[in-house]
């Protein structure tokens, strides 16, 4: 019995996800914590932009929930810096804000937001989004093989992914991409031919990887994309990522 209990506790610990809650209103922070109390989450808090940037620079999170109207540095600038150079460059970011005009939403997504939700929020919707983005609802298994080759222009990294779209944002694959990005890989080739489908969360991860490599003078190429995925990238003016 004791051995089985210890095994269950270890499994639970592995399932726990780390969430950074960025919100300057104490009552809203309390409400969100109450809404998410039954989820296997370790919730850490930041109340302004400067504190948030300090945290994301030294800690890796599974999900960041970000307000826009923050003291000092606003949420949009925080997001821009996260997506430019930080250990959380590929971490899903859920913007939760009262700023929901069309231009605000467009700006959030263009800076790399994974989801954009309005305040006041519906608790069940918030729980569903957090579970999805934090990888608590993995619907299949993602397998990948990483191969690093040397050529005259630097390291070439090839990643082959298969499975459901949820898993491209899971900690395993996200961390694998992050390792190669921070390893200063000059070129990353991502084979998605065996993915079942790719939703906006998965596309956001790919776009974040592309931005990171572009900032380093590198290149991301996506190969094997099915027609529906190719169309999405073409509509976004990003057909150059497709091979």
Secondary structure, 3 states (H helix, E strand, C coil): CHHHHHHHHHHHHHHCEEEEEECCCHHHHHHHHHHCCCCCEEEEEECCHHHHHHHHHHCCCCEEEECCCCCCCCHHHHHHHHHHCCCCCCCEEEEEECCCCHHHHHHHHHHCCCEEEECCCCHHHHHHHHHHHCCCCCCCCCEEEEEEEEECCEEEEEEEEEECHHHHHCHHHHHHHHHHHHCCCCEEEEEEEEECCCCHHHHHHHHHHHHHHHHCCCEEEEECCCHHHHHHHHHCCCHHHEC
